[in-house]
Amino acid sequence: MKAISYSRYGGPEVLEYGERPDPKVGPDDVLVKVRAAAVNPVDWKAQAGYLDGMIDAVFPVVPGWDVSGVVVQPGVSVTEFTVGDEVMGYVREDFLSRGTFAEYVAAPVRTLARKPRTLGFEESAALPLVGLTAYQVLHQALAVRSGDTVLVHAAAGGVGSMAVQIARHLGCRVIGAAREPGRERIRELGAEPVLYDEDTFVAQVRELAPDGVDAVFDTIGGPFLKLTPRVLAPEGRLASIADGEVIGLGGRYFWVRPDPQDLAALADLADEGVLSVRVARSFPLDQAAEAQRASQEGGLNGKVVVTVEWPDQAASGRQGA
């Protein structure tokens, strides 16, 4: 099969496009014919070696954790999917090796769910990691409930925009923090914007929520995380996906995990029109290095994805295999 891989840590320059052995399908795996895979910052951070103290890399590594595609072979113990099912997944394992930037991926069944009927393959590939992160932080780490006021950092970004939409669906009032270019996007999502300025940030939030906010979802860490205790209500909750220093501030450091039930819930929310997913740019598989560079440069209004073209591919991702 054709795939992108790297044999040493580094930047986009270490990525190579070429033939890799077809993946073996274990008893609990599902062989997925890849239609699209999303680029996430964690992909190029792992590729640079930043996760080496946490996750073993078995070189050569095929990068990518997000995927959408079509089931071509369920493992012998898999009853959840059959050939032809359209799926999406957050295919994170306990090691780096067999990722999603390939024509096929053998995905553990625990990492998959059926893709939303109303989304194409590109949008479906862009949903799992950011959607799961937002969903799990809001439900598990912050336990938000209807009537809460929630502050979301980088609310116009990938995870942040998902968090705003899910929190709004749960009946929360949402304050979204961003730089100036994200202000209108935050309003579109139904949140109240505040702008990043270290001198005025606390005052901006307190003007909107004089008694403090009930929960803060941090996605950026750094100085604005350190300001967070000053905007929390007395019993407010704090969680970060970006900065372990949150623990010293009385909050929780959170790492997303694959969960098929949570993925299915996200698919339902997308089909109900609760969640919108934006894809800013797409690249063919052999241009994955350029896709990675686009993700690193930032400034895009949506996700970056790589796509795999097949001779039998239908015009729309809402069609069959």
TIROKE-55994 format. One line per 8 residues: their letters; for each residue x, y, z of N, C-alpha, C, O. Coordinates in steps of 0.1 Angstrom, whole numbers, plus 5000, padded with zeros to 4 digits. Layout:
BEGIN
A> X:Y:Z:X:Y:Z:X:Y:Z:X:Y:Z; ...
***
This chain:
BEGIN
MKAISYSR> 5008:4988:5000:5000:5000:5000:5009:5012:5000:5020:5012:5004; 5003:5024:4995:5010:5037:4996:5008:5043:5010:4997:5042:5015; 5018:5049:5015:5017:5055:5028:5027:5066:5030:5037:5066:5023; 5025:5074:5040:5035:5084:5044:5042:5078:5057:5035:5072:5065; 5055:5079:5058:5062:5074:5070:5074:5082:5073:5079:5090:5064; 5079:5081:5085:5092:5087:5088:5100:5077:5096:5095:5069:5104; 5113:5077:5094:5122:5067:5100:5131:5074:5111:5140:5067:5117; 5130:5086:5113:5137:5094:5124:5128:5106:5128:5120:5110:5120
YGGPEVLE> 5131:5111:5140:5123:5122:5144:5128:5135:5136:5139:5136:5132; 5118:5144:5134:5121:5156:5127:5109:5163:5122:5097:5160:5127; 5110:5173:5114:5099:5181:5108:5094:5175:5096:5096:5163:5093; 5086:5182:5088:5080:5177:5076:5090:5171:5066:5087:5163:5058; 5103:5176:5067:5113:5171:5058:5116:5156:5059:5122:5150:5050; 5112:5150:5071:5115:5136:5073:5104:5127:5067:5106:5114:5067; 5093:5132:5063:5082:5124:5058:5086:5119:5044:5091:5126:5035; 5083:5106:5042:5085:5100:5029:5072:5093:5024:5065:5087:5032
YGERPDPK> 5070:5094:5011:5058:5088:5005:5063:5076:4997:5072:5077:4988; 5057:5064:4999:5061:5052:4992:5053:5040:4996:5043:5041:5003; 5058:5029:4992:5052:5016:4996:5055:5012:5010:5067:5013:5015; 5045:5007:5017:5046:5001:5030:5039:4987:5030:5029:4986:5022; 5043:4978:5038:5035:4965:5038:5021:4967:5042:5018:4976:5050; 5012:4960:5036:4998:4960:5040:4997:4957:5055:5003:4947:5060; 4988:4963:5062:4987:4961:5077:4981:4947:5079:4972:4943:5072; 4986:4940:5090:4979:4928:5094:4967:4931:5103:4967:4941:5110
VGPDDVLV> 4957:4924:5101:4944:4926:5108:4943:4917:5120:4940:4905:5118; 4945:4922:5132:4944:4914:5144:4929:4910:5147:4920:4916:5141; 4927:4901:5157:4913:4897:5161:4904:4909:5164:4892:4909:5161; 4909:4919:5171:4901:4930:5175:4903:4943:5166:4899:4954:5170; 4909:4941:5154:4911:4952:5145:4901:4952:5134:4893:4943:5132; 4900:4964:5128:4892:4966:5116:4900:4972:5105:4906:4983:5107; 4901:4966:5094:4909:4971:5083:4900:4982:5076:4889:4978:5071; 4905:4994:5076:4898:5005:5070:4905:5010:5058:4917:5013:5058
KVRAAAVN> 4897:5011:5047:4902:5018:5035:4900:5033:5037:4889:5038:5037; 4912:5039:5038:4912:5053:5042:4907:5062:5031:4912:5061:5019; 4898:5071:5034:4894:5082:5025:4900:5095:5029:4903:5103:5020; 4901:5098:5042:4907:5110:5046:4913:5109:5060:4908:5101:5068; 4923:5116:5063:4930:5117:5076:4933:5131:5080:4938:5138:5071; 4930:5135:5092:4932:5149:5096:4946:5151:5101:4951:5142:5107; 4951:5163:5099:4964:5167:5105:4961:5174:5119:4953:5184:5119; 4967:5170:5129:4966:5176:5142:4979:5180:5147:4989:5174:5144
PVDWKAQA> 4980:5191:5155:4993:5195:5161:5001:5183:5168:5013:5183:5167; 4993:5174:5174:5000:5163:5181:5007:5154:5171:5017:5148:5175; 5003:5154:5159:5010:5145:5149:5024:5150:5147:5034:5142:5148; 5026:5163:5144:5039:5168:5141:5047:5170:5154:5060:5170:5153; 5041:5171:5165:5048:5172:5178:5054:5158:5181:5065:5157:5186; 5046:5148:5179:5051:5134:5181:5062:5131:5172:5072:5124:5175; 5060:5135:5159:5070:5133:5149:5083:5140:5152:5094:5135:5149; 5083:5151:5159:5095:5158:5164:5101:5152:5176:5112:5156:5180
GYLDGMID> 5095:5142:5182:5100:5135:5193:5096:5140:5207:5101:5136:5217; 5086:5149:5207:5082:5155:5220:5075:5145:5229:5074:5148:5241; 5070:5134:5223:5063:5124:5231:5072:5112:5234:5067:5102:5239; 5085:5113:5231:5093:5102:5233:5094:5096:5247:5096:5084:5249; 5092:5105:5257:5093:5100:5271:5080:5094:5275:5079:5088:5286; 5070:5094:5266:5057:5088:5270:5053:5077:5261:5047:5067:5266; 5056:5077:5248:5051:5068:5238:5063:5062:5230:5071:5070:5225; 5065:5049:5229:5075:5043:5221:5072:5045:5206:5060:5045:5202
AVFPVVPG> 5082:5048:5199:5081:5049:5184:5087:5036:5178:5099:5034:5181; 5080:5029:5170:5085:5017:5163:5087:5022:5148:5077:5022:5141; 5099:5025:5145:5102:5030:5132:5102:5019:5121:5106:5008:5124; 5098:5022:5109:5093:5035:5104:5078:5037:5109:5071:5028:5111; 5075:5050:5112:5062:5054:5118:5054:5060:5107:5058:5069:5100; 5042:5055:5106:5031:5061:5097:5024:5071:5107:5018:5066:5116; 5024:5084:5104:5018:5093:5113:5002:5094:5111:4997:5087:5102; 4996:5101:5120:4982:5103:5119:4973:5095:5129:4975:5082:5130
WDVSGVVV> 4964:5101:5135:4955:5094:5145:4940:5095:5140:4932:5086:5143; 4937:5106:5133:4923:5108:5129:4921:5102:5115:4930:5102:5107; 4909:5096:5113:4907:5089:5100:4892:5088:5098:4883:5088:5107; 4888:5087:5085:4875:5083:5080:4877:5074:5068:4886:5076:5060; 4868:5064:5067:4870:5055:5055:4859:5045:5056:4848:5046:5061; 4862:5034:5049:4852:5023:5047:4858:5010:5051:4870:5006:5049; 4850:5002:5059:4855:4989:5064:4856:4979:5052:4847:4977:5044; 4868:4973:5051:4870:4963:5041:4872:4949:5047:4871:4939:5041
QPGVSVTE> 4876:4948:5060:4877:4935:5067:4877:4937:5082:4886:4943:5088; 4866:4932:5089:4866:4932:5103:4875:4920:5108:4876:4910:5102; 4881:4922:5120:4889:4911:5126:4879:4900:5130:4867:4902:5131; 4885:4888:5133:4877:4877:5135:4868:4878:5148:4858:4871:5149; 4871:4887:5157:4863:4888:5169:4854:4900:5169:4847:4903:5178; 4855:4908:5158:4847:4920:5157:4833:4918:5152:4831:4912:5141; 4823:4922:5160:4809:4921:5156:4803:4935:5153:4791:4936:5149; 4810:4945:5157:4804:4959:5156:4803:4964:5142:4794:4972:5139
FTVGDEVM> 4811:4959:5132:4811:4965:5119:4812:4954:5109:4817:4943:5111; 4807:4957:5097:4807:4947:5086:4813:4954:5074:4814:4967:5073; 4817:4947:5064:4823:4952:5051:4813:4963:5045:4801:4960:5044; 4819:4974:5042:4811:4985:5036:4807:4995:5045:4802:5006:5041; 4808:4993:5058:4804:5004:5068:4813:5016:5067:4825:5014:5066; 4807:5027:5067:4815:5040:5067:4818:5044:5081:4809:5045:5089; 4831:5046:5085:4835:5048:5098:4844:5060:5100:4850:5065:5090; 4845:5065:5112:4855:5075:5115:4862:5070:5128:4857:5062:5136
GYVREDFL> 4874:5075:5131:4881:5070:5143:4892:5079:5147:4898:5087:5140; 4895:5078:5160:4907:5083:5167:4916:5072:5170:4915:5066:5181; 4924:5068:5160:4932:5056:5160:4945:5058:5168:4956:5057:5162; 4944:5060:5181:4956:5062:5189:4958:5049:5196:4950:5043:5203; 4971:5044:5195:4974:5032:5202:4985:5035:5213:4987:5047:5215; 4991:5025:5219:5000:5027:5230:5014:5029:5224:5024:5029:5232; 5016:5030:5211:5029:5032:5205:5027:5039:5192:5015:5039:5187; 5037:5045:5186:5037:5051:5173:5042:5042:5163:5053:5038:5164
SRGTFAEY> 5034:5038:5153:5038:5030:5142:5029:5030:5131:5032:5034:5120; 5016:5024:5133:5007:5022:5122:4996:5033:5122:4986:5031:5128; 4999:5045:5117:4990:5056:5117:4980:5056:5105:4979:5046:5098; 4974:5067:5103:4963:5068:5094:4966:5075:5080:4958:5076:5072; 4979:5080:5079:4983:5086:5066:4987:5075:5056:4999:5074:5053; 4978:5067:5052:4980:5055:5044:4968:5051:5037:4957:5056:5040; 4969:5043:5027:4957:5038:5020:4949:5029:5029:4936:5029:5027; 4955:5022:5038:4947:5013:5047:4953:5015:5061:4965:5018:5063
VAAPVRTL> 4944:5013:5071:4949:5013:5085:4941:5001:5092:4929:5000:5090; 4948:4994:5100:4942:4984:5108:4939:4990:5122:4948:4992:5130; 4927:4994:5124:4923:5002:5136:4917:4993:5146:4908:4985:5143; 4922:4994:5159:4915:4987:5170:4900:4991:5170:4897:5002:5169; 4891:4981:5172:4877:4984:5171:4873:4994:5182:4863:5001:5180; 4880:4995:5193:4877:5005:5203:4879:5019:5199:4876:5028:5206; 4886:5021:5187:4889:5035:5183:4879:5040:5172:4881:5051:5168; 4869:5032:5169:4860:5035:5157:4846:5037:5161:4841:5032:5171
ARKPRTLG> 4839:5045:5153:4824:5045:5153:4820:5048:5139:4828:5052:5130; 4807:5046:5136:4802:5049:5123:4802:5064:5121:4800:5072:5130; 4806:5068:5109:4808:5082:5106:4794:5089:5105:4784:5082:5102; 4793:5102:5107:4780:5109:5106:4775:5108:5092:4782:5109:5082; 4762:5105:5090:4756:5104:5077:4756:5117:5070:4757:5117:5057; 4756:5128:5077:4754:5141:5070:4768:5148:5067:4768:5159:5061; 4779:5142:5071:4792:5147:5068:4799:5139:5058:4798:5127:5057; 4807:5146:5049:4816:5139:5040:4828:5133:5047:4829:5135:5059
FEESAALP> 4836:5126:5040:4847:5119:5046:4857:5129:5051:4863:5126:5062; 4859:5140:5045:4869:5150:5050:4865:5156:5063:4873:5156:5072; 4852:5160:5064:4847:5165:5076:4847:5155:5087:4850:5158:5099; 4844:5143:5084:4843:5132:5094:4857:5129:5099:4859:5126:5111; 4868:5130:5091:4881:5128:5095:4886:5139:5104:4895:5137:5113; 4880:5151:5103:4885:5162:5111:4878:5163:5124:4882:5171:5132; 4869:5154:5127:4861:5155:5139:4866:5147:5151:4866:5152:5162; 4872:5135:5150:4874:5127:5162:4883:5132:5173:4878:5133:5184
LVGLTAYQ> 4895:5136:5170:4904:5141:5181:4898:5153:5187:4897:5154:5200; 4895:5164:5179:4891:5176:5186:4877:5174:5192:4875:5180:5203; 4868:5166:5186:4855:5164:5191:4856:5156:5204:4849:5160:5214; 4863:5145:5204:4865:5137:5217:4871:5146:5228:4867:5145:5239; 4881:5153:5225:4888:5161:5235:4878:5171:5242:4877:5171:5254; 4870:5178:5233:4860:5187:5239:4849:5180:5247:4846:5184:5258; 4844:5169:5241:4833:5162:5247:4838:5156:5261:4830:5157:5270; 4850:5150:5261:4854:5144:5274:4858:5154:5284:4855:5151:5296
VLHQALAV> 4864:5164:5281:4867:5175:5291:4855:5180:5297:4854:5182:5309; 4845:5184:5288:4833:5190:5293:4825:5180:5302:4820:5184:5313; 4824:5168:5298:4816:5158:5305:4823:5152:5317:4817:5150:5328; 4836:5149:5316:4843:5142:5326:4851:5151:5335:4849:5151:5347; 4860:5159:5329:4869:5168:5338:4862:5179:5344:4864:5183:5356; 4852:5185:5337:4846:5197:5342:4831:5195:5346:4826:5203:5354; 4825:5184:5342:4812:5180:5346:4802:5192:5345:4795:5195:5354; 4802:5198:5333:4794:5210:5331:4779:5206:5331:4776:5194:5327
RSGDTVLV> 4771:5215:5334:4756:5212:5334:4749:5225:5329:4754:5236:5329; 4736:5223:5326:4728:5234:5321:4728:5245:5331:4727:5243:5343; 4730:5258:5326:4731:5269:5335:4744:5274:5338:4746:5285:5343; 4754:5265:5336:4768:5269:5339:4773:5280:5330:4769:5281:5318; 4782:5288:5334:4789:5297:5326:4803:5292:5324:4810:5289:5334; 4807:5289:5311:4819:5282:5308:4828:5292:5300:4824:5297:5290; 4841:5293:5304:4851:5300:5296:4859:5290:5289:4865:5281:5294; 4860:5292:5275:4868:5284:5267:4879:5292:5261:4877:5302:5254
HAAAGGVG> 4892:5287:5263:4903:5294:5257:4905:5289:5243:4902:5278:5239; 4910:5298:5234:4912:5296:5220:4899:5290:5214:4899:5280:5207; 4888:5297:5217:4875:5292:5213:4872:5291:5198:4862:5285:5194; 4880:5298:5190:4878:5297:5176:4887:5286:5169:4886:5283:5157; 4895:5279:5178:4904:5268:5172:4896:5255:5171:4884:5254:5173; 4904:5245:5168:4898:5232:5166:4891:5226:5178:4879:5223:5177; 4898:5224:5189:4892:5219:5201:4882:5230:5207:4871:5226:5211; 4886:5242:5207:4878:5253:5213:4865:5254:5206:4854:5256:5213
SMAVQIAR> 4864:5254:5193:4851:5255:5186:4842:5244:5189:4830:5245:5190; 4848:5231:5190:4840:5220:5194:4834:5222:5208:4822:5219:5211; 4843:5227:5217:4838:5229:5231:4827:5239:5232:4818:5237:5239; 4828:5250:5224:4817:5260:5224:4804:5254:5220:4794:5256:5226; 4804:5246:5209:4792:5240:5204:4786:5230:5213:4774:5230:5215; 4794:5222:5219:4789:5211:5228:4784:5218:5241:4773:5214:5246; 4791:5227:5246:4787:5234:5259:4774:5241:5256:4765:5241:5265; 4772:5248:5245:4760:5255:5242:4748:5245:5241:4737:5247:5246
HLGCRVIG> 4751:5233:5235:4741:5223:5234:4737:5218:5248:4725:5214:5250; 4746:5218:5257:4743:5213:5271:4736:5223:5279:4733:5221:5291; 4734:5235:5273:4726:5245:5281:4735:5255:5288:4730:5262:5297; 4748:5256:5285:4757:5265:5291:4758:5278:5284:4756:5279:5272; 4760:5288:5292:4765:5301:5287:4780:5300:5284:4787:5296:5293; 4785:5305:5273:4799:5303:5269:4805:5316:5266:4800:5324:5259; 4816:5318:5273:4825:5330:5270:4837:5324:5262:4844:5315:5267; 4840:5330:5251:4851:5324:5243:4863:5334:5242:4861:5346:5238
AAREPGRE> 4874:5330:5245:4886:5338:5245:4894:5335:5232:4895:5324:5227; 4899:5346:5225:4906:5345:5213:4914:5357:5209:4912:5368:5216; 4922:5356:5199:4928:5368:5193:4917:5375:5185:4907:5369:5182; 4920:5387:5180:4910:5395:5173:4905:5387:5161:4893:5388:5158; 4913:5380:5152:4907:5374:5141:4896:5363:5144:4888:5360:5135; 4896:5358:5156:4886:5348:5160:4873:5353:5166:4864:5346:5168; 4872:5366:5167:4861:5372:5174:4848:5369:5167:4838:5364:5174; 4847:5371:5154:4835:5368:5147:4831:5353:5147:4819:5350:5148
RIRELGAE> 4841:5345:5145:4838:5330:5146:4832:5326:5159:4823:5318:5159; 4837:5332:5170:4831:5329:5183:4817:5334:5184:4809:5326:5190; 4814:5345:5179:4800:5350:5178:4791:5340:5170:4780:5337:5174; 4796:5336:5159:4789:5327:5150:4785:5314:5158:4774:5308:5156; 4794:5310:5166:4792:5297:5174:4782:5299:5186:4779:5290:5192; 4779:5312:5189:4769:5314:5199:4776:5318:5213:4769:5317:5223; 4789:5321:5213:4796:5325:5225:4798:5340:5225:4797:5347:5215; 4802:5345:5237:4805:5359:5239:4820:5360:5239:4827:5354:5248
PVLYDEDT> 4826:5368:5230:4840:5369:5229:4847:5378:5239:4841:5388:5243; 4859:5374:5244:4868:5383:5251:4881:5381:5244:4884:5370:5238; 4889:5392:5244:4902:5392:5236:4914:5390:5245:4914:5394:5257; 4924:5383:5240:4936:5381:5248:4944:5393:5249:4950:5399:5239; 4945:5399:5261:4953:5410:5265:4956:5408:5280:4947:5408:5288; 4969:5406:5283:4972:5402:5297:4967:5413:5307:4964:5410:5319; 4967:5425:5303:4964:5436:5312:4949:5437:5314:4944:5442:5325; 4941:5433:5304:4926:5435:5306:4918:5422:5306:4906:5423:5308
FVAQVREL> 4925:5411:5304:4917:5398:5303:4908:5395:5315:4896:5392:5313; 4913:5396:5327:4905:5393:5339:4893:5403:5339:4882:5399:5342; 4895:5416:5336:4884:5426:5337:4874:5423:5326:4862:5424:5329; 4878:5418:5315:4868:5415:5304:4859:5404:5308:4847:5404:5306; 4865:5393:5314:4857:5382:5318:4848:5386:5330:4836:5382:5330; 4853:5393:5339:4846:5397:5351:4834:5407:5347:4824:5407:5354; 4836:5414:5337:4825:5423:5332:4813:5414:5327:4802:5418:5330; 4816:5403:5321:4806:5395:5316:4800:5385:5327:4789:5382:5327
APDGVDAV> 4809:5381:5336:4805:5372:5347:4811:5378:5360:4821:5373:5365; 4804:5388:5366:4809:5394:5378:4811:5384:5390:4821:5387:5398; 4804:5374:5391:4806:5364:5401:4816:5353:5398:4818:5344:5406; 4822:5354:5386:4831:5344:5382:4824:5333:5373:4812:5332:5373; 4832:5326:5366:4827:5315:5357:4827:5302:5365:4835:5300:5374; 4818:5293:5361:4817:5280:5368:4828:5270:5363:4832:5261:5371; 4833:5272:5351:4842:5262:5345:4851:5269:5335:4846:5278:5327; 4864:5265:5335:4873:5270:5324:4879:5258:5317:4884:5249:5324
FDTIGGPF> 4879:5258:5304:4884:5248:5295:4897:5255:5289:4895:5263:5280; 4909:5251:5294:4921:5257:5288:4927:5248:5277:4928:5236:5279; 4930:5255:5266:4936:5247:5255:4950:5253:5251:4956:5248:5241; 4955:5263:5258:4967:5270:5254:4978:5270:5265:4990:5271:5261; 4974:5270:5278:4984:5271:5288:4990:5284:5289:4985:5294:5283; 5002:5285:5296:5009:5298:5296:5003:5309:5305:4996:5305:5315; 5005:5321:5302:5001:5332:5310:4986:5333:5313:4982:5337:5323; 4978:5330:5303:4964:5331:5305:4958:5320:5313:4948:5322:5320
LKLTPRVL> 4965:5308:5313:4961:5298:5323:4964:5303:5337:4956:5301:5347; 4975:5310:5339:4979:5315:5352:4969:5326:5357:4967:5327:5369; 4963:5333:5348:4952:5343:5352:4939:5336:5356:4930:5343:5361; 4937:5324:5352:4924:5317:5353:4918:5317:5367:4906:5320:5369; 4926:5315:5378:4920:5315:5391:4913:5328:5395:4904:5328:5403; 4917:5339:5388:4911:5352:5391:4897:5354:5385:4890:5363:5388; 4894:5345:5375:4881:5346:5369:4871:5335:5373:4860:5334:5369; 4876:5325:5381:4867:5314:5386:4858:5318:5397:4862:5326:5406
APEGRLAS> 4846:5313:5397:4837:5314:5409:4843:5306:5420:4852:5298:5418; 4839:5308:5433:4845:5301:5444:4845:5286:5443:4855:5280:5447; 4835:5280:5437:4835:5265:5435:4838:5262:5420:4834:5251:5416; 4844:5271:5413:4847:5268:5399:4856:5257:5396:4865:5254:5404; 4855:5251:5384:4863:5240:5380:4872:5244:5368:4868:5252:5360; 4884:5238:5368:4894:5242:5358:4900:5229:5352:4904:5220:5360; 4902:5228:5339:4908:5217:5332:4917:5223:5321:4913:5232:5314; 4928:5216:5318:4937:5220:5307:4941:5208:5300:4944:5197:5305
IADGEVIG> 4942:5210:5286:4948:5199:5278:4962:5203:5273:4968:5196:5265; 4967:5215:5278:4979:5220:5272:4990:5222:5282:5002:5224:5278; 4987:5223:5295:4997:5227:5305:4996:5220:5318:4986:5222:5325; 5005:5212:5321:5005:5204:5334:5005:5213:5346:5002:5208:5357; 5008:5226:5345:5008:5235:5356:4994:5237:5362:4993:5243:5373; 4984:5233:5354:4971:5234:5359:4968:5227:5372:4960:5231:5380; 4976:5216:5374:4974:5208:5387:4977:5217:5399:4971:5216:5409; 4988:5225:5398:4992:5234:5409:4982:5245:5411:4982:5251:5421
LGGRYFWV> 4973:5247:5401:4963:5258:5403:4950:5252:5407:4939:5258:5408; 4950:5239:5411:4938:5232:5416:4929:5226:5405:4918:5222:5408; 4934:5225:5393:4927:5220:5382:4931:5206:5378:4939:5200:5385; 4926:5202:5367:4929:5188:5362:4936:5189:5348:4931:5196:5339; 4947:5181:5347:4953:5180:5334:4947:5168:5327:4946:5157:5332; 4942:5170:5314:4934:5160:5308:4940:5155:5294:4945:5164:5286; 4941:5142:5292:4945:5137:5279:4934:5128:5273:4929:5119:5280; 4930:5132:5261:4919:5125:5255:4922:5110:5252:4934:5107:5250
RPDPQDLA> 4912:5102:5252:4914:5088:5249:4903:5083:5239:4892:5088:5239; 4906:5073:5231:4896:5067:5222:4885:5061:5230:4886:5055:5240; 4873:5064:5225:4861:5058:5232:4850:5057:5221:4845:5067:5216; 4845:5045:5218:4836:5044:5207:4822:5050:5210:4815:5055:5201; 4818:5049:5223:4805:5055:5227:4805:5070:5225:4796:5076:5220; 4816:5076:5230:4818:5091:5228:4818:5095:5214:4812:5105:5210; 4825:5087:5205:4826:5090:5191:4812:5089:5185:4808:5097:5176; 4804:5079:5189:4791:5077:5184:4782:5089:5188:4773:5094:5180
ALADLADE> 4784:5094:5200:4776:5106:5205:4780:5118:5196:4771:5126:5193; 4792:5119:5193:4796:5131:5184:4790:5129:5170:4786:5139:5165; 4790:5117:5165:4783:5115:5152:4769:5119:5152:4763:5125:5143; 4762:5115:5163:4748:5119:5165:4746:5134:5165:4737:5140:5159; 4755:5141:5173:4754:5156:5174:4756:5162:5160:4750:5172:5157; 4765:5157:5152:4767:5162:5139:4755:5160:5130:4751:5169:5123; 4749:5148:5131:4737:5145:5123:4725:5153:5128:4716:5156:5120; 4725:5157:5140:4714:5166:5145:4716:5180:5142:4708:5189:5145
GVLSVRVA> 4727:5184:5136:4730:5198:5133:4736:5206:5144:4737:5218:5143; 4740:5199:5155:4746:5206:5167:4760:5210:5164:4764:5221:5168; 4768:5201:5158:4782:5203:5155:4784:5206:5140:4779:5199:5132; 4792:5216:5138:4796:5219:5124:4812:5217:5124:4818:5221:5134; 4817:5212:5113:4831:5209:5112:4836:5216:5100:4831:5215:5089; 4847:5224:5102:4852:5232:5090:4865:5226:5086:4874:5223:5094; 4867:5223:5073:4879:5219:5067:4884:5231:5059:4878:5235:5050; 4896:5236:5063:4902:5248:5056:4909:5244:5044:4908:5251:5033
RSFPLDQA> 4917:5233:5044:4925:5229:5033:4926:5214:5032:4927:5207:5043; 4927:5208:5020:4929:5194:5019:4940:5192:5009:4942:5199:4999; 4948:5181:5011:4960:5178:5003:4959:5163:5000:4954:5155:5008; 4964:5159:4988:4964:5145:4985:4975:5138:4994:4984:5145:4999; 4974:5125:4996:4983:5118:5005:4998:5121:5002:5006:5122:5011; 5002:5121:4989:5016:5123:4986:5021:5137:4989:5033:5140:4988; 5012:5146:4993:5016:5160:4997:5014:5162:5012:5011:5173:5017; 5015:5151:5020:5012:5152:5034:5022:5162:5041:5019:5168:5051
AEAQRASQ> 5034:5162:5036:5044:5172:5042:5039:5186:5041:5041:5194:5050; 5033:5190:5029:5028:5203:5028:5016:5205:5037:5014:5216:5042; 5008:5195:5039:4996:5196:5048:5001:5198:5062:4996:5207:5069; 5012:5192:5066:5018:5194:5079:5023:5208:5081:5021:5214:5091; 5030:5213:5070:5035:5227:5071:5023:5237:5072:5024:5246:5080; 5012:5234:5065:5001:5243:5066:4995:5243:5080:4991:5254:5085; 4995:5231:5087:4990:5231:5100:4999:5238:5110:4995:5245:5119; 5012:5237:5108:5022:5243:5116:5021:5259:5115:5023:5266:5125
EGGLNGKV> 5019:5263:5103:5018:5278:5101:5006:5284:5107:5007:5296:5111; 4995:5276:5109:4983:5281:5115:4976:5292:5107:4979:5294:5095; 4967:5299:5114:4960:5310:5108:4949:5306:5099:4943:5314:5092; 4946:5293:5099:4935:5287:5090:4922:5287:5098:4921:5285:5110; 4911:5289:5090:4898:5289:5096:4892:5275:5094:4882:5273:5087; 4898:5265:5101:4893:5251:5100:4905:5241:5100:4917:5245:5102; 4902:5229:5098:4912:5218:5099:4919:5216:5086:4914:5219:5075; 4930:5209:5086:4938:5205:5075:4936:5189:5074:4938:5182:5084
VVTVEWPD> 4933:5184:5062:4932:5170:5060:4940:5165:5048:4943:5173:5039; 4944:5153:5048:4949:5146:5036:4939:5136:5031:4932:5130:5039; 4939:5134:5018:4928:5126:5012:4935:5115:5004:4946:5116:4999; 4928:5104:5003:4932:5092:4995:4922:5091:4984:4910:5088:4986; 4926:5091:4971:4917:5090:4960:4918:5075:4956:4928:5069:4955; 4906:5070:4953:4904:5056:4948:4897:5056:4935:4889:5064:4932; 4900:5046:4926:4894:5046:4913:4879:5045:4914:4872:5050:4905; 4873:5038:4924:4859:5036:4925:4852:5047:4934:4841:5045:4938
QAASGRQG> 4860:5057:4937:4854:5067:4947:4843:5075:4941:4843:5080:4929; 4832:5076:4949:4820:5083:4945:4823:5098:4946:4833:5102:4952; 4815:5106:4939:4817:5120:4939:4816:5126:4953:4822:5136:4956; 4807:5121:4961:4805:5126:4974:4808:5116:4985:4806:5104:4984; 4814:5121:4996:4817:5113:5008:4805:5107:5014:4806:5099:5023; 4793:5112:5011:4781:5107:5017:4776:5094:5009:4766:5088:5013; 4783:5090:4998:4780:5078:4991:4787:5067:4997:4794:5068:5007; 4785:5055:4991:4792:5043:4996:4806:5042:4992:4813:5052:4988
A> 4812:5030:4994:4826:5028:4993:4830:5029:4978:4842:5028:4975
***
